[in-house]
Amino acid sequence: MIDRLALLLVLLFICIQNHAFADIPKLQVVTEEWVPYNYANQQGEIVGRATQKVREVLDLAGIEYEIKLYPWARSMKLTKTQPNTMIYSIYRSSDRENLFEWACPLLRPVRQYLFRLKSRTDIQVASLEDAKKYVISIVRGSVVHEFLTKQGFESGTNLDITADPSASQRKLLAGRIDFLLTTEYTMHETLKSIGVNYDAVVPVIEVRNNSDRRACMAFNLNTDKQLIDKVRRALAEHNSRYIGP
């Protein structure tokens, strides 16, 4: 009798959980290629330090989701226009504040530098202002794009804008641009993936105004509120137990 009662209680619990799960819509998750945080491996799986944490948080939240990788501009458009959509890893800024619902922080702040080829000893800069004499390659619509535009950089003059992050490294190695603004992690892992030693580049200056930001997760404004609350609580719990990435 006791065993049957216990079984009934378990089945009741499962039914309640399944009913609650059914009331919450599936979450569409989008991201971009940003090695080593979010990117597709050789098997086409979306992996990376941030991706692992996102999966852990969403699993902890107990929601159904699917992650897809697109160019940054498309991921942003999808998140702005489609309900129940979340984007990561996205930097929170004043310009973006009212565009999304936020869950932060996903990542610790990472330092960002202007990198040049080690062989380009002709390039001499002591400040970001000095870099306006050169060309920096950036991803269209990224927070770096927004930041540099605010600093007075212009497309076609000192900004080379691309939709493909890996194209920037290739342009740098080919001498078609002068700088990349990125993190040491990203530069190291991207060069490694194409068989180039990290010693081929050098960080010239740290762009401090852009190094204190924390990447987050952000939701379309019409996303189910219960879904957002679940993710926020799961992220807070995860952050209380683990440091990083």
Secondary structure, 3 states (H helix, E strand, C coil): CHHHHHHHHHHHHHHHHHHHHHHCCCEEEEECCECCCEEECCCCCEECHHHHHHHHHHHHHCCCEEEEECCHHHHHHHHHHCCCEEEEEEECCCCCHHHCEEECCCCCCCCEEEEEECCCCCCCCCCCCHHHHCCEEEECCCHHHHHHHHCCCCECCCEEEECCHHHHHHHHHHCCCCEEEEEHHHHHHHHHHCCCCHHHEEEEEECHHHCCCCEEEEECCCCCHHHHHHHHHHHHHHHHHCCCC
